[in-house]
Amino acid sequence: MTKAFVRLVGLAFLGAALVPVVTVTCDRRSAHDAFSPGFLLELGGSVLALSASFGFYAVLKKLQSRVDANAREQADFLGAFPLQYADLAIFGAAALSLFLELAVIRWQGTVFEFFAFYKNFSLLCCFAGLGLGYALAGSDRIPLGLTIPLLGGQFGLLIGLRFGLARWLSCLTILPFREQLNMGLPSARNLSEAIAIYFFLSVVFLLTVLAFVPIGQLCGRLMERREKLRGYGLNLLGSLAGVALMLVLSWLWMPPLVWFALCFFGTLLFYMRTQASLLVGIGSATAAIIILAWPVNPLWKSIYSPYQLLELSQGSRGLMVMRAAGHYYQRVHDLARSNHVDLIVLGAPGPSKKKLGWWRSAASTVTANAPCSVHVVRVPERRPGSGTDAI
């Protein structure tokens, strides 16, 4: 199994290195601007990334025997896990798998709009990886040590594409198919754009699936330590705990840095207790956290609401602009300037005088004593039982 898994990892990183090349080429082809100094510069950088990918694959192939030995020792470690801690381990592994799944689904949607609008894609990636892992739980090789590096590689790819190739990113901020209502995202207009977005999605799919296969193996191998019904019950409880943990962190508006720090800590708890394995795991986790924490977009304030990422910045006149899930959402308009006044007061009469009496007194004070020109906007009031609006 290790040989096939290493080949797939090499294929995934090769595809990741090719994504910038394919994206830039397809974008230029779509814009009928194939050759320019900027294009050649980006193409040169992409070729360097491609060379680095081949180098990575060569190193990975040389280390295949060590990876295989590590995967075999990891499987033996989980198979010999102390029976008195088996219940807790099954519960914890299931919680880790669901929490990591939700973290990946939410994070991918904060980087590219497609994943935010079509979360089922990320969900299917995670399900495919976990399903294959559970099916391979009886294997004598569990490459758990590659999960964190694969996630770190995905962080680098998506963040690098989003903020490093922003000028040539039009091919990756579209839908690869036609929709009746596409929520503001354009669809692919030609073959070049379709090739770019489908290639990108294929690489993300492979990286995500490979990262979750060892997690599924971890859960399945630990469940084998108990009878089926008991193991399944503990797995279900752990899954609910993972969902609850993400719910709490979302309620607290915690950023992805916190989500994945907990995921990596939980994964390291199941590493076999050898110095080399733990050092590689801690080093990979640290590198992945640094990639996540890197200030790639300092001019935008990121707010991770319980539902989606909100980003705030300033427009050309210093007024607020808001993006939701990386897509334009709202902006503040200077209506006072367009109405040639200094202050606009929004009036809200309401259905009863008593209900908004405090607002009337405050608004009246402002409009009566304002040291500047004032424009009052009245909100339509619906009179109870009349069926008509009044200003």
C-alpha positions as a Markdown table, in Angstrom:
| # | Residue | x | y | z |
|---|---|---|---|---|
| 1 | Met | 0.0 | 0.0 | 0.0 |
| 2 | Thr | 2.8 | 2.4 | 0.9 |
| 3 | Lys | 4.3 | 2.3 | -2.6 |
| 4 | Ala | 0.9 | 3.2 | -4.2 |
| 5 | Phe | 0.2 | 5.9 | -1.6 |
| 6 | Val | 3.6 | 7.5 | -2.1 |
| 7 | Arg | 3.1 | 7.6 | -5.9 |
| 8 | Leu | -0.3 | 9.3 | -5.4 |
| 9 | Val | 1.3 | 11.8 | -3.1 |
| 10 | Gly | 3.9 | 12.5 | -5.7 |
| 11 | Leu | 1.2 | 12.8 | -8.3 |
| 12 | Ala | -0.7 | 15.2 | -6.1 |
| 13 | Phe | 2.3 | 17.5 | -5.6 |
| 14 | Leu | 3.2 | 17.3 | -9.2 |
| 15 | Gly | -0.4 | 18.5 | -10.0 |
| 16 | Ala | -0.1 | 21.2 | -7.4 |
| 17 | Ala | 3.1 | 22.5 | -9.1 |
| 18 | Leu | 1.4 | 22.4 | -12.5 |
| 19 | Val | -1.7 | 24.4 | -11.3 |
| 20 | Pro | 0.1 | 27.8 | -11.6 |
| 21 | Val | 1.4 | 26.9 | -15.1 |
| 22 | Val | -2.1 | 25.7 | -16.3 |
| 23 | Thr | -3.8 | 28.7 | -14.6 |
| 24 | Val | -1.5 | 31.4 | -16.1 |
| 25 | Thr | -1.5 | 29.7 | -19.6 |
| 26 | Cys | -5.3 | 29.3 | -19.7 |
| 27 | Asp | -5.9 | 32.8 | -18.5 |
| 28 | Arg | -3.6 | 34.3 | -21.1 |
| 29 | Arg | -5.1 | 32.0 | -23.8 |
| 30 | Ser | -8.6 | 33.1 | -22.7 |
| 31 | Ala | -7.6 | 36.7 | -22.9 |
| 32 | His | -5.8 | 36.3 | -26.2 |
| 33 | Asp | -2.7 | 37.7 | -24.6 |
| 34 | Ala | -0.3 | 34.7 | -24.8 |
| 35 | Phe | 3.0 | 36.5 | -24.6 |
| 36 | Ser | 4.1 | 39.4 | -22.5 |
| 37 | Pro | 7.0 | 40.1 | -20.0 |
| 38 | Gly | 4.7 | 39.6 | -17.0 |
| 39 | Phe | 3.5 | 36.3 | -18.5 |
| 40 | Leu | 7.0 | 35.1 | -19.1 |
| 41 | Leu | 8.1 | 36.0 | -15.6 |
| 42 | Glu | 5.2 | 34.1 | -14.1 |
| 43 | Leu | 5.8 | 31.2 | -16.4 |
| 44 | Gly | 9.4 | 31.1 | -15.4 |
| 45 | Gly | 8.4 | 30.9 | -11.7 |
| 46 | Ser | 5.9 | 28.2 | -12.5 |
| 47 | Val | 8.7 | 26.2 | -14.2 |
| 48 | Leu | 10.8 | 26.5 | -11.1 |
| 49 | Ala | 7.9 | 25.3 | -9.0 |
| 50 | Leu | 7.5 | 22.3 | -11.4 |
| 51 | Ser | 11.2 | 21.5 | -11.0 |
| 52 | Ala | 10.9 | 21.7 | -7.3 |
| 53 | Ser | 8.0 | 19.3 | -7.5 |
| 54 | Phe | 10.0 | 16.8 | -9.4 |
| 55 | Gly | 12.8 | 17.2 | -6.8 |
| 56 | Phe | 10.3 | 16.6 | -4.1 |
| 57 | Tyr | 9.1 | 13.4 | -5.8 |
| 58 | Ala | 12.7 | 12.2 | -6.2 |
| 59 | Val | 13.3 | 12.8 | -2.5 |
| 60 | Leu | 10.1 | 11.1 | -1.5 |
| 61 | Lys | 10.9 | 8.1 | -3.6 |
| 62 | Lys | 14.3 | 7.8 | -1.9 |
| 63 | Leu | 12.6 | 8.0 | 1.4 |
| 64 | Gln | 10.0 | 5.5 | 0.4 |
| 65 | Ser | 11.6 | 2.7 | 2.5 |
| 66 | Arg | 11.6 | 5.0 | 5.6 |
| 67 | Val | 8.0 | 6.1 | 4.9 |
| 68 | Asp | 7.0 | 2.4 | 4.6 |
| 69 | Ala | 8.7 | 1.5 | 7.8 |
| 70 | Asn | 7.1 | 4.4 | 9.6 |
| 71 | Ala | 3.6 | 3.4 | 8.3 |
| 72 | Arg | 4.2 | -0.2 | 9.4 |
| 73 | Glu | 5.3 | 0.8 | 12.9 |
| 74 | Gln | 2.3 | 3.2 | 13.1 |
| 75 | Ala | 0.0 | 0.3 | 12.3 |
| 76 | Asp | 1.7 | -1.9 | 14.9 |
| 77 | Phe | 1.5 | 0.9 | 17.5 |
| 78 | Leu | -2.3 | 1.3 | 17.0 |
| 79 | Gly | -2.8 | -2.5 | 16.9 |
| 80 | Ala | -1.1 | -2.7 | 20.3 |
| 81 | Phe | -2.8 | 0.3 | 21.8 |
| 82 | Pro | -3.5 | -0.4 | 25.5 |
| 83 | Leu | -7.0 | -1.9 | 25.9 |
| 84 | Gln | -7.9 | 0.1 | 28.9 |
| 85 | Tyr | -7.6 | 3.3 | 26.8 |
| 86 | Ala | -9.3 | 1.8 | 23.7 |
| 87 | Asp | -12.7 | 3.4 | 24.4 |
| 88 | Leu | -11.2 | 6.8 | 24.8 |
| 89 | Ala | -9.0 | 6.4 | 21.7 |
| 90 | Ile | -12.0 | 5.4 | 19.6 |
| 91 | Phe | -14.0 | 8.4 | 20.9 |
| 92 | Gly | -11.0 | 10.8 | 20.3 |
| 93 | Ala | -10.2 | 9.5 | 16.8 |
| 94 | Ala | -13.8 | 9.9 | 15.7 |
| 95 | Ala | -14.0 | 13.4 | 17.2 |
| 96 | Leu | -10.7 | 14.3 | 15.4 |
| 97 | Ser | -12.0 | 13.0 | 12.0 |
| 98 | Leu | -15.3 | 15.0 | 12.1 |
| 99 | Phe | -13.6 | 18.1 | 13.5 |
| 100 | Leu | -10.9 | 18.0 | 10.8 |
| 101 | Glu | -13.5 | 17.4 | 8.1 |
| 102 | Leu | -15.5 | 20.4 | 9.2 |
| 103 | Ala | -12.3 | 22.5 | 9.5 |
| 104 | Val | -11.3 | 21.7 | 6.0 |
| 105 | Ile | -14.7 | 22.3 | 4.5 |
| 106 | Arg | -14.9 | 25.7 | 6.2 |
| 107 | Trp | -11.3 | 26.7 | 5.4 |
| 108 | Gln | -11.5 | 25.9 | 1.7 |
| 109 | Gly | -14.6 | 28.1 | 1.5 |
| 110 | Thr | -12.6 | 31.0 | 3.0 |
| 111 | Val | -10.0 | 31.0 | 0.2 |
| 112 | Phe | -12.0 | 30.3 | -3.0 |
| 113 | Glu | -15.6 | 31.3 | -3.7 |
| 114 | Phe | -16.4 | 28.0 | -5.4 |
| 115 | Phe | -15.8 | 26.0 | -2.2 |
| 116 | Ala | -18.0 | 28.5 | -0.3 |
| 117 | Phe | -20.9 | 28.2 | -2.6 |
| 118 | Tyr | -20.5 | 24.4 | -3.3 |
| 119 | Lys | -19.5 | 23.0 | 0.1 |
| 120 | Asn | -20.6 | 19.5 | -1.1 |
| 121 | Phe | -17.4 | 19.3 | -3.2 |
| 122 | Ser | -15.3 | 19.6 | 0.0 |
| 123 | Leu | -17.6 | 17.3 | 1.8 |
| 124 | Leu | -17.3 | 14.6 | -0.9 |
| 125 | Cys | -13.5 | 14.9 | -0.8 |
| 126 | Cys | -13.4 | 14.3 | 2.9 |
| 127 | Phe | -16.0 | 11.5 | 2.7 |
| 128 | Ala | -14.0 | 9.7 | 0.0 |
| 129 | Gly | -10.8 | 9.9 | 2.0 |
| 130 | Leu | -12.4 | 8.7 | 5.2 |
| 131 | Gly | -14.3 | 5.9 | 3.4 |
| 132 | Leu | -11.2 | 4.6 | 1.8 |
| 133 | Gly | -9.4 | 4.8 | 5.1 |
| 134 | Tyr | -12.1 | 2.8 | 6.9 |
| 135 | Ala | -12.0 | 0.2 | 4.1 |
| 136 | Leu | -8.2 | -0.1 | 4.5 |
| 137 | Ala | -8.2 | -0.1 | 8.3 |
| 138 | Gly | -7.0 | -3.8 | 8.3 |
| 139 | Ser | -3.9 | -2.9 | 6.3 |
| 140 | Asp | -0.5 | -3.4 | 7.9 |
| 141 | Arg | 0.5 | 0.1 | 6.8 |
| 142 | Ile | -1.0 | 3.3 | 8.1 |
| 143 | Pro | 0.8 | 6.4 | 6.8 |
| 144 | Leu | -0.5 | 8.8 | 9.4 |
| 145 | Gly | 2.7 | 10.8 | 9.3 |
| 146 | Leu | 1.8 | 12.1 | 5.8 |
| 147 | Thr | -1.5 | 13.7 | 6.8 |
| 148 | Ile | -0.2 | 16.9 | 8.3 |
| 149 | Pro | 2.3 | 17.5 | 5.4 |
| 150 | Leu | -0.5 | 16.9 | 2.9 |
| 151 | Leu | -2.7 | 19.5 | 4.6 |
| 152 | Gly | 0.2 | 21.9 | 4.8 |
| 153 | Gly | 0.8 | 21.5 | 1.1 |
| 154 | Gln | -2.8 | 22.2 | 0.4 |
| 155 | Phe | -2.6 | 25.4 | 2.5 |
| 156 | Gly | 0.4 | 26.6 | 0.6 |
| 157 | Leu | -1.2 | 25.8 | -2.8 |
| 158 | Leu | -4.6 | 27.5 | -2.2 |
| 159 | Ile | -3.2 | 30.5 | -0.3 |
| 160 | Gly | -0.3 | 30.9 | -2.8 |
| 161 | Leu | -2.7 | 30.8 | -5.8 |
| 162 | Arg | -5.2 | 33.2 | -4.2 |
| 163 | Phe | -2.8 | 35.9 | -3.2 |
| 164 | Gly | 0.3 | 35.1 | -5.4 |
| 165 | Leu | -1.5 | 34.8 | -8.8 |
| 166 | Ala | -4.3 | 37.3 | -8.2 |
| 167 | Arg | -3.7 | 39.0 | -11.5 |
| 168 | Trp | -4.2 | 35.7 | -13.5 |
| 169 | Leu | -6.9 | 34.2 | -11.2 |
| 170 | Ser | -10.0 | 34.8 | -13.3 |
| 171 | Cys | -10.0 | 31.1 | -14.5 |
| 172 | Leu | -10.2 | 29.9 | -10.9 |
| 173 | Thr | -12.9 | 32.3 | -9.7 |
| 174 | Ile | -15.6 | 30.9 | -12.0 |
| 175 | Leu | -18.0 | 28.0 | -12.1 |
| 176 | Pro | -17.1 | 25.1 | -14.4 |
| 177 | Phe | -20.7 | 24.5 | -15.2 |
| 178 | Arg | -23.8 | 26.6 | -16.1 |
| 179 | Glu | -26.3 | 27.5 | -13.4 |
| 180 | Gln | -29.7 | 29.1 | -13.5 |
| 181 | Leu | -28.7 | 31.3 | -10.6 |
| 182 | Asn | -25.0 | 31.4 | -9.9 |
| 183 | Met | -24.9 | 34.0 | -7.1 |
| 184 | Gly | -22.7 | 36.5 | -9.0 |
| 185 | Leu | -20.0 | 34.0 | -10.1 |
| 186 | Pro | -19.5 | 33.8 | -13.9 |
| 187 | Ser | -19.4 | 30.5 | -15.7 |
| 188 | Ala | -16.6 | 29.2 | -17.9 |
| 189 | Arg | -16.9 | 30.8 | -21.3 |
| 190 | Asn | -14.5 | 28.7 | -23.2 |
| 191 | Leu | -12.4 | 25.6 | -23.2 |
| 192 | Ser | -9.3 | 27.3 | -21.6 |
| 193 | Glu | -11.2 | 28.4 | -18.6 |
| 194 | Ala | -12.9 | 25.0 | -18.2 |
| 195 | Ile | -9.5 | 23.2 | -18.3 |
| 196 | Ala | -8.0 | 25.5 | -15.7 |
| 197 | Ile | -10.9 | 25.2 | -13.1 |
| 198 | Tyr | -11.3 | 21.4 | -13.6 |
| 199 | Phe | -7.6 | 20.8 | -13.3 |
| 200 | Phe | -7.5 | 22.9 | -10.1 |
| 201 | Leu | -10.5 | 21.1 | -8.6 |
| 202 | Ser | -8.9 | 17.7 | -9.4 |
| 203 | Val | -5.7 | 18.5 | -7.6 |
| 204 | Val | -7.6 | 19.8 | -4.5 |
| 205 | Phe | -9.7 | 16.7 | -4.6 |
| 206 | Leu | -6.6 | 14.4 | -4.6 |
| 207 | Leu | -4.8 | 16.3 | -1.9 |
| 208 | Thr | -7.9 | 16.3 | 0.4 |
| 209 | Val | -8.6 | 12.6 | -0.2 |
| 210 | Leu | -5.0 | 11.5 | 0.5 |
| 211 | Ala | -4.9 | 13.6 | 3.7 |
| 212 | Phe | -8.0 | 11.8 | 5.1 |
| 213 | Val | -7.2 | 8.2 | 4.2 |
| 214 | Pro | -4.8 | 7.7 | 7.2 |
| 215 | Ile | -7.4 | 9.4 | 9.5 |
| 216 | Gly | -10.0 | 6.9 | 8.3 |
| 217 | Gln | -7.5 | 4.0 | 8.9 |
| 218 | Leu | -6.8 | 5.4 | 12.4 |
| 219 | Cys | -10.5 | 5.3 | 13.3 |
| 220 | Gly | -11.1 | 1.9 | 11.7 |
| 221 | Arg | -8.1 | 0.2 | 13.3 |
| 222 | Leu | -9.0 | 1.5 | 16.8 |
| 223 | Met | -12.6 | 0.3 | 16.3 |
| 224 | Glu | -11.4 | -3.2 | 15.7 |
| 225 | Arg | -10.1 | -3.3 | 19.3 |
| 226 | Arg | -13.7 | -3.5 | 20.5 |
| 227 | Glu | -16.8 | -5.4 | 19.6 |
| 228 | Lys | -18.6 | -3.9 | 16.6 |
| 229 | Leu | -21.6 | -2.5 | 18.3 |
| 230 | Arg | -19.6 | -0.9 | 21.1 |
| 231 | Gly | -17.0 | 0.4 | 18.7 |
| 232 | Tyr | -19.6 | 1.9 | 16.5 |
| 233 | Gly | -21.4 | 3.6 | 19.4 |
| 234 | Leu | -18.2 | 5.2 | 20.6 |
| 235 | Asn | -17.4 | 6.3 | 17.1 |
| 236 | Leu | -20.8 | 7.9 | 16.8 |
| 237 | Leu | -20.4 | 9.7 | 20.1 |
| 238 | Gly | -17.0 | 10.9 | 19.1 |
| 239 | Ser | -18.3 | 12.2 | 15.8 |
| 240 | Leu | -21.0 | 14.2 | 17.6 |
| 241 | Ala | -18.3 | 15.6 | 20.0 |
| 242 | Gly | -16.2 | 16.7 | 17.0 |
| 243 | Val | -19.3 | 18.5 | 15.5 |
| 244 | Ala | -20.0 | 20.1 | 18.9 |
| 245 | Leu | -16.4 | 21.3 | 19.2 |
| 246 | Met | -16.6 | 23.0 | 15.8 |
| 247 | Leu | -19.9 | 24.5 | 16.8 |
| 248 | Val | -18.4 | 26.0 | 20.0 |
| 249 | Leu | -15.4 | 27.4 | 18.1 |
| 250 | Ser | -17.6 | 28.9 | 15.4 |
| 251 | Trp | -19.8 | 30.5 | 18.1 |
| 252 | Leu | -16.7 | 32.0 | 19.5 |
| 253 | Trp | -15.7 | 33.3 | 16.1 |
| 254 | Met | -12.4 | 31.5 | 16.2 |
| 255 | Pro | -10.1 | 31.6 | 13.0 |
| 256 | Pro | -8.8 | 28.6 | 11.1 |
| 257 | Leu | -5.5 | 29.0 | 13.0 |
| 258 | Val | -7.2 | 27.7 | 16.1 |
| 259 | Trp | -9.2 | 25.0 | 14.3 |
| 260 | Phe | -6.1 | 23.4 | 12.7 |
| 261 | Ala | -3.9 | 23.8 | 15.7 |
| 262 | Leu | -6.3 | 21.6 | 17.6 |
| 263 | Cys | -6.5 | 19.2 | 14.7 |
| 264 | Phe | -2.7 | 18.8 | 14.5 |
| 265 | Phe | -2.5 | 18.4 | 18.3 |
| 266 | Gly | -5.1 | 15.7 | 18.2 |
| 267 | Thr | -3.3 | 13.9 | 15.3 |
| 268 | Leu | 0.0 | 14.0 | 17.1 |
| 269 | Leu | -1.5 | 12.3 | 20.1 |
| 270 | Phe | -2.0 | 9.2 | 17.9 |
| 271 | Tyr | 1.6 | 9.2 | 16.5 |
| 272 | Met | 3.8 | 6.4 | 17.6 |
| 273 | Arg | 6.1 | 7.3 | 20.5 |
| 274 | Thr | 9.4 | 7.7 | 18.6 |
| 275 | Gln | 11.6 | 10.8 | 18.6 |
| 276 | Ala | 11.9 | 10.9 | 14.8 |
| 277 | Ser | 8.2 | 10.5 | 14.2 |
| 278 | Leu | 7.2 | 13.2 | 16.7 |
| 279 | Leu | 9.9 | 15.6 | 15.5 |
| 280 | Val | 8.7 | 15.3 | 11.9 |
| 281 | Gly | 5.1 | 15.7 | 12.9 |
| 282 | Ile | 5.7 | 18.7 | 15.1 |
| 283 | Gly | 7.9 | 20.3 | 12.4 |
| 284 | Ser | 5.2 | 19.7 | 9.7 |
| 285 | Ala | 2.5 | 21.1 | 12.0 |
| 286 | Thr | 4.5 | 24.2 | 12.7 |
| 287 | Ala | 5.2 | 24.8 | 9.0 |
| 288 | Ala | 1.5 | 24.4 | 8.2 |
| 289 | Ile | 0.5 | 26.8 | 11.0 |
| 290 | Ile | 3.0 | 29.4 | 9.8 |
| 291 | Ile | 1.5 | 29.2 | 6.3 |
| 292 | Leu | -2.0 | 29.7 | 7.7 |
| 293 | Ala | -0.9 | 32.6 | 9.9 |
| 294 | Trp | 1.2 | 34.4 | 7.2 |
| 295 | Pro | -0.2 | 37.9 | 6.6 |
| 296 | Val | -0.9 | 37.6 | 2.9 |
| 297 | Asn | -3.7 | 40.2 | 2.8 |
| 298 | Pro | -3.0 | 42.9 | 5.5 |
| 299 | Leu | -5.2 | 45.5 | 3.9 |
| 300 | Trp | -8.3 | 43.4 | 4.7 |
| 301 | Lys | -9.6 | 42.7 | 8.2 |
| 302 | Ser | -10.7 | 39.0 | 8.3 |
| 303 | Ile | -13.7 | 38.1 | 10.6 |
| 304 | Tyr | -14.6 | 34.5 | 10.8 |
| 305 | Ser | -18.3 | 34.5 | 11.6 |
| 306 | Pro | -20.1 | 31.3 | 12.5 |
| 307 | Tyr | -21.2 | 30.9 | 8.9 |
| 308 | Gln | -18.6 | 32.4 | 6.6 |
| 309 | Leu | -15.6 | 34.6 | 6.3 |
| 310 | Leu | -16.3 | 38.4 | 6.3 |
| 311 | Glu | -13.6 | 40.8 | 5.1 |
| 312 | Leu | -13.6 | 44.5 | 5.7 |
| 313 | Ser | -11.5 | 47.1 | 3.9 |
| 314 | Gln | -11.7 | 50.7 | 2.7 |
| 315 | Gly | -12.7 | 51.8 | -0.8 |
| 316 | Ser | -11.3 | 54.7 | -2.8 |
| 317 | Arg | -13.0 | 57.3 | -0.6 |
| 318 | Gly | -12.2 | 55.7 | 2.7 |
| 319 | Leu | -15.6 | 54.1 | 3.1 |
| 320 | Met | -16.0 | 50.5 | 4.1 |
| 321 | Val | -16.2 | 47.6 | 1.6 |
| 322 | Met | -17.2 | 44.1 | 2.7 |
| 323 | Arg | -16.6 | 40.8 | 1.1 |
| 324 | Ala | -18.3 | 37.5 | 2.1 |
| 325 | Ala | -16.4 | 34.2 | 1.4 |
| 326 | Gly | -14.0 | 36.2 | -0.8 |
| 327 | His | -16.8 | 37.6 | -2.9 |
| 328 | Tyr | -18.1 | 41.2 | -3.0 |
| 329 | Tyr | -21.0 | 41.7 | -0.6 |
| 330 | Gln | -21.6 | 45.3 | 0.4 |
| 331 | Arg | -20.1 | 48.7 | 0.5 |
| 332 | Val | -20.9 | 52.0 | 2.3 |
| 333 | His | -22.1 | 54.8 | -0.1 |
| 334 | Asp | -21.7 | 58.5 | 0.7 |
| 335 | Leu | -25.4 | 59.5 | 0.2 |
| 336 | Ala | -24.8 | 62.8 | 1.9 |
| 337 | Arg | -22.4 | 63.8 | -0.8 |
| 338 | Ser | -24.9 | 62.8 | -3.6 |
| 339 | Asn | -27.7 | 64.8 | -1.8 |
| 340 | His | -25.4 | 67.8 | -1.3 |
| 341 | Val | -25.9 | 67.7 | 2.5 |
| 342 | Asp | -23.6 | 67.1 | 5.5 |
| 343 | Leu | -25.8 | 64.7 | 7.5 |
| 344 | Ile | -28.5 | 62.2 | 6.6 |
| 345 | Val | -30.9 | 61.1 | 9.4 |
| 346 | Leu | -32.8 | 57.8 | 8.8 |
| 347 | Gly | -36.3 | 58.2 | 10.4 |
| 348 | Ala | -38.1 | 55.0 | 11.6 |
| 349 | Pro | -41.6 | 56.0 | 12.6 |
| 350 | Gly | -42.8 | 52.4 | 13.5 |
| 351 | Pro | -46.4 | 51.3 | 14.0 |
| 352 | Ser | -46.8 | 53.0 | 17.3 |
| 353 | Lys | -45.6 | 56.2 | 18.9 |
| 354 | Lys | -44.8 | 54.6 | 22.2 |
| 355 | Lys | -42.5 | 51.9 | 20.7 |
| 356 | Leu | -40.0 | 54.3 | 19.1 |
| 357 | Gly | -40.5 | 57.3 | 21.2 |
| 358 | Trp | -36.9 | 57.5 | 22.3 |
| 359 | Trp | -35.8 | 57.5 | 18.6 |
| 360 | Arg | -38.2 | 60.4 | 17.8 |
| 361 | Ser | -36.9 | 62.5 | 20.6 |
| 362 | Ala | -33.2 | 61.8 | 19.7 |
| 363 | Ala | -33.8 | 62.3 | 16.0 |
| 364 | Ser | -35.8 | 65.5 | 16.6 |
| 365 | Thr | -33.0 | 66.9 | 18.7 |
| 366 | Val | -30.4 | 66.2 | 16.0 |
| 367 | Thr | -32.5 | 67.7 | 13.2 |
| 368 | Ala | -33.6 | 70.7 | 15.1 |
| 369 | Asn | -30.2 | 71.7 | 16.4 |
| 370 | Ala | -27.8 | 70.4 | 13.7 |
| 371 | Pro | -25.1 | 72.9 | 12.9 |
| 372 | Cys | -25.1 | 71.6 | 9.3 |
| 373 | Ser | -27.4 | 70.8 | 6.4 |
| 374 | Val | -29.6 | 67.8 | 7.2 |
| 375 | His | -31.5 | 65.4 | 4.9 |
| 376 | Val | -34.2 | 63.3 | 6.6 |
| 377 | Val | -35.1 | 60.0 | 5.1 |
| 378 | Arg | -38.5 | 58.6 | 6.3 |
| 379 | Val | -39.0 | 54.8 | 6.3 |
| 380 | Pro | -42.4 | 53.6 | 5.1 |
| 381 | Glu | -44.8 | 52.8 | 8.0 |
| 382 | Arg | -47.3 | 50.1 | 7.6 |
| 383 | Arg | -50.5 | 51.0 | 9.6 |
| 384 | Pro | -51.9 | 48.0 | 11.4 |
| 385 | Gly | -55.1 | 46.8 | 9.6 |
| 386 | Ser | -55.0 | 49.4 | 6.9 |
| 387 | Gly | -53.0 | 47.5 | 4.3 |
| 388 | Thr | -51.3 | 50.8 | 3.2 |
| 389 | Asp | -48.0 | 52.5 | 3.7 |
| 390 | Ala | -47.6 | 56.0 | 5.2 |
| 391 | Ile | -44.5 | 58.1 | 5.3 |
